[in-house]
Amino acid sequence: MSNTGIEKNLSAPQVDPAVIAKLRTIAVALLSDQLHRNCGSVGLIPYHSPAPMVRTAVTVKTRGGDNLAILRAYDFCRPGDIMVVNAGGDISNAVVGGIMTLGAASLGLAGMVLDGAIRDLAEIRQRTFPVYARGVTHRGPYKDDPGAINVPITVGGMPVKAGDIIVGDQNGLLAFPPSLAATVIEKVLAQEQKEQSTIDAIREGRWDRASIDALEARCAN
């Protein structure tokens, strides 16, 4: 780790490809239900053509509107990684645009998550390369300030550590440590069976809503 300029830390091990393959088939909403519905990001929007995103986080912290640390972080990203950037939630100046997202895709990254702004929206929307951001502006970035790579950050209020699993779809984003993956997947499979039973009941005209009485009684106090 450097003591001056950009703080650089080694990237965490990548998540087991078998785990990634299982998570790729699961909607973010179902995963969220198994993680107490309180660990996802808020306010970050998918700007790409619909495509799911599941991979390992490489984290970046930078000043709003400055992308010097992001440029250096490409050197810490392996094919399949997702770059997750805390840019302070600032949308005054974009930290990436069409060129930098194209560059990320060419290096094999699986996506970019930016708590900041992007530009060149029309170009990004035409691609399936996943890009999540807080907003859009035509104003370009600065390249003046140091930052930090592979440190704990938050994006959209969601804590993210280097090596966390990042899952994203058109509903939003989740981050959680790989150690939780097996348990979460097991719970999701059980939830999917329960939800399918409800769907079948609705389609067959036998939807039982009796449980609503108990829920209403609980909150009548």
C-alpha positions as CSV (number, residue, x, y, z in Angstrom):
1,M,0.0,0.0,0.0
2,S,1.3,3.4,-1.0
3,N,1.6,6.1,1.7
4,T,1.2,9.0,-0.8
5,G,-1.0,9.7,-3.8
6,I,-3.6,7.0,-4.4
7,E,-4.0,4.4,-1.7
8,K,-3.6,1.0,-3.4
9,N,-4.5,-2.3,-1.9
10,L,-4.5,-5.7,-3.5
11,S,-7.8,-7.0,-4.8
12,A,-9.6,-9.7,-2.8
13,P,-9.9,-13.3,-4.2
14,Q,-12.6,-13.7,-6.9
15,V,-15.8,-15.4,-5.9
16,D,-16.2,-19.1,-6.9
17,P,-17.5,-19.3,-10.5
18,A,-20.0,-22.0,-9.4
19,V,-21.5,-19.5,-6.9
20,I,-21.6,-16.8,-9.5
21,A,-23.5,-19.1,-11.9
22,K,-26.2,-19.9,-9.3
23,L,-26.7,-16.3,-8.4
24,R,-27.0,-15.2,-12.0
25,T,-30.3,-17.1,-12.2
26,I,-31.8,-15.3,-9.1
27,A,-33.6,-12.0,-9.1
28,V,-32.2,-9.3,-6.9
29,A,-35.7,-9.0,-5.2
30,L,-35.6,-12.6,-4.1
31,L,-32.0,-12.2,-2.7
32,S,-33.1,-9.0,-0.9
33,D,-35.9,-10.9,0.8
34,Q,-33.3,-13.3,2.3
35,L,-31.0,-10.5,3.5
36,H,-33.7,-8.7,5.6
37,R,-34.6,-6.3,2.8
38,N,-32.2,-3.7,4.2
39,C,-28.8,-4.2,2.5
40,G,-29.4,-2.9,-1.0
41,S,-28.4,0.4,-2.6
42,V,-30.8,3.3,-2.8
43,G,-30.9,5.8,-5.7
44,L,-28.5,4.1,-8.1
45,I,-30.1,3.5,-11.5
46,P,-29.2,1.0,-14.3
47,Y,-28.5,2.9,-17.4
48,H,-27.5,0.0,-19.7
49,S,-29.6,-2.3,-21.8
50,P,-31.1,-5.0,-19.6
51,A,-28.5,-7.5,-18.5
52,P,-27.9,-9.1,-15.1
53,M,-24.7,-8.6,-13.2
54,V,-23.0,-10.9,-10.7
55,R,-19.4,-10.7,-9.8
56,T,-16.6,-9.7,-7.3
57,A,-16.2,-6.1,-6.1
58,V,-13.1,-4.0,-6.6
59,T,-13.8,-0.9,-4.7
60,V,-12.7,2.7,-5.3
61,K,-13.1,5.9,-3.2
62,T,-12.7,9.2,-5.0
63,R,-13.8,12.8,-4.7
64,G,-17.0,13.7,-6.5
65,G,-16.3,14.5,-10.1
66,D,-12.7,13.2,-10.1
67,N,-11.8,10.0,-11.9
68,L,-8.0,9.7,-11.4
69,A,-8.4,6.9,-8.9
70,I,-10.9,5.2,-11.2
71,L,-8.3,5.2,-14.0
72,R,-5.7,3.6,-11.8
73,A,-8.2,1.1,-10.5
74,Y,-8.4,-0.5,-13.9
75,D,-5.0,-2.0,-13.1
76,F,-6.5,-3.8,-10.1
77,C,-9.5,-5.3,-12.0
78,R,-9.4,-8.8,-13.4
79,P,-11.7,-10.1,-16.1
80,G,-15.1,-10.6,-14.4
81,D,-14.6,-8.1,-11.6
82,I,-17.1,-5.2,-11.0
83,M,-15.7,-1.8,-10.2
84,V,-17.7,-0.2,-7.4
85,V,-17.0,3.5,-6.9
86,N,-17.9,5.9,-4.1
87,A,-17.8,9.3,-5.8
88,G,-19.5,11.0,-3.0
89,G,-22.9,10.9,-4.6
90,D,-22.0,14.0,-6.5
91,I,-23.7,14.5,-9.9
92,S,-22.1,17.9,-10.8
93,N,-19.4,16.2,-13.0
94,A,-19.4,12.8,-14.6
95,V,-16.7,10.4,-13.5
96,V,-17.1,8.0,-16.5
97,G,-18.6,8.2,-19.9
98,G,-18.8,6.2,-23.1
99,I,-15.0,5.8,-23.5
100,M,-14.2,4.7,-20.0
101,T,-17.1,2.2,-19.9
102,L,-16.1,0.9,-23.3
103,G,-12.6,0.5,-21.9
104,A,-13.9,-1.4,-18.9
105,A,-15.8,-3.8,-21.1
106,S,-12.7,-4.3,-23.3
107,L,-10.7,-5.3,-20.2
108,G,-13.3,-7.9,-19.3
109,L,-15.0,-6.2,-16.4
110,A,-18.5,-7.4,-15.6
111,G,-19.8,-3.9,-14.8
112,M,-19.4,-0.6,-13.1
113,V,-21.3,0.8,-10.1
114,L,-20.9,4.5,-9.5
115,D,-22.3,6.6,-6.7
116,G,-21.8,9.6,-8.9
117,A,-22.6,10.7,-12.4
118,I,-22.0,9.4,-15.9
119,R,-22.2,11.0,-19.3
120,D,-22.6,9.8,-22.9
121,L,-25.9,8.2,-21.9
122,A,-27.1,7.3,-25.4
123,E,-23.9,5.4,-26.0
124,I,-24.1,3.5,-22.7
125,R,-27.8,2.7,-23.2
126,Q,-27.0,0.9,-26.5
127,R,-24.7,-1.6,-24.7
128,T,-25.4,-4.5,-22.4
129,F,-22.3,-3.7,-20.4
130,P,-23.8,-3.0,-16.9
131,V,-23.5,0.6,-15.7
132,Y,-25.3,1.8,-12.5
133,A,-25.0,5.4,-11.5
134,R,-26.8,8.2,-9.5
135,G,-27.3,10.5,-12.3
136,V,-26.3,12.0,-15.7
137,T,-24.5,15.2,-16.7
138,H,-22.7,16.5,-19.8
139,R,-19.9,18.0,-17.6
140,G,-16.7,15.9,-17.7
141,P,-14.4,14.8,-14.9
142,Y,-11.4,16.2,-13.2
143,K,-8.2,14.2,-12.8
144,D,-6.6,16.0,-9.8
145,D,-7.1,14.2,-6.5
146,P,-5.9,11.0,-5.0
147,G,-8.3,8.4,-3.8
148,A,-8.2,4.8,-2.5
149,I,-8.5,1.4,-4.1
150,N,-9.9,-1.7,-2.4
151,V,-11.0,0.0,0.8
152,P,-14.5,-0.3,2.5
153,I,-16.9,2.1,0.9
154,T,-20.6,2.8,0.6
155,V,-22.6,3.3,-2.6
156,G,-26.2,4.4,-2.4
157,G,-26.1,3.8,1.4
158,M,-24.9,0.2,0.8
159,P,-21.7,-0.9,2.5
160,V,-19.3,-2.7,0.1
161,K,-15.9,-4.3,0.8
162,A,-13.4,-5.5,-1.7
163,G,-14.3,-9.1,-2.5
164,D,-18.0,-8.8,-1.8
165,I,-20.5,-10.3,-4.2
166,I,-22.2,-7.6,-6.2
167,V,-25.6,-8.6,-7.7
168,G,-27.5,-6.3,-10.0
169,D,-30.5,-6.3,-12.3
170,Q,-33.2,-3.8,-13.4
171,N,-34.6,-3.6,-9.9
172,G,-31.3,-2.5,-8.2
173,L,-28.2,-3.7,-6.5
174,L,-27.1,-5.9,-3.5
175,A,-23.7,-6.5,-1.9
176,F,-22.9,-9.3,0.5
177,P,-19.8,-11.3,1.6
178,P,-19.2,-14.6,-0.2
179,S,-19.5,-16.4,3.2
180,L,-23.3,-15.8,3.1
181,A,-23.8,-17.0,-0.5
182,A,-24.6,-20.7,0.3
183,T,-27.1,-19.9,3.0
184,V,-28.8,-17.1,0.9
185,I,-29.1,-19.4,-2.2
186,E,-30.6,-22.2,-0.1
187,K,-33.2,-19.8,1.3
188,V,-34.0,-18.4,-2.1
189,L,-34.7,-21.9,-3.5
190,A,-37.2,-22.4,-0.7
191,Q,-38.8,-19.0,-1.3
192,E,-39.1,-19.7,-5.0
193,Q,-41.1,-22.9,-4.3
194,K,-43.4,-21.0,-1.9
195,E,-44.0,-18.2,-4.4
196,Q,-44.6,-20.7,-7.2
197,S,-47.3,-22.3,-5.1
198,T,-48.9,-18.9,-4.6
199,I,-48.7,-18.1,-8.4
200,D,-50.3,-21.5,-9.2
201,A,-53.1,-20.8,-6.7
202,I,-53.8,-17.4,-8.2
203,R,-54.0,-18.8,-11.7
204,E,-56.3,-21.6,-10.5
205,G,-58.7,-19.3,-8.6
206,R,-57.9,-20.6,-5.1
207,W,-55.8,-17.8,-3.7
208,D,-56.1,-18.0,0.1
209,R,-55.8,-14.6,1.7
210,A,-56.8,-15.6,5.2
211,S,-53.3,-14.7,6.6
212,I,-54.1,-11.1,5.9
213,D,-56.5,-11.1,8.9
214,A,-53.6,-12.1,11.2
215,L,-51.4,-9.4,9.8
216,E,-54.0,-6.7,10.2
217,A,-54.8,-7.8,13.7
218,R,-51.1,-7.6,14.6
219,C,-50.9,-3.9,13.7
220,A,-54.3,-3.0,15.2
221,N,-52.5,-2.5,18.5
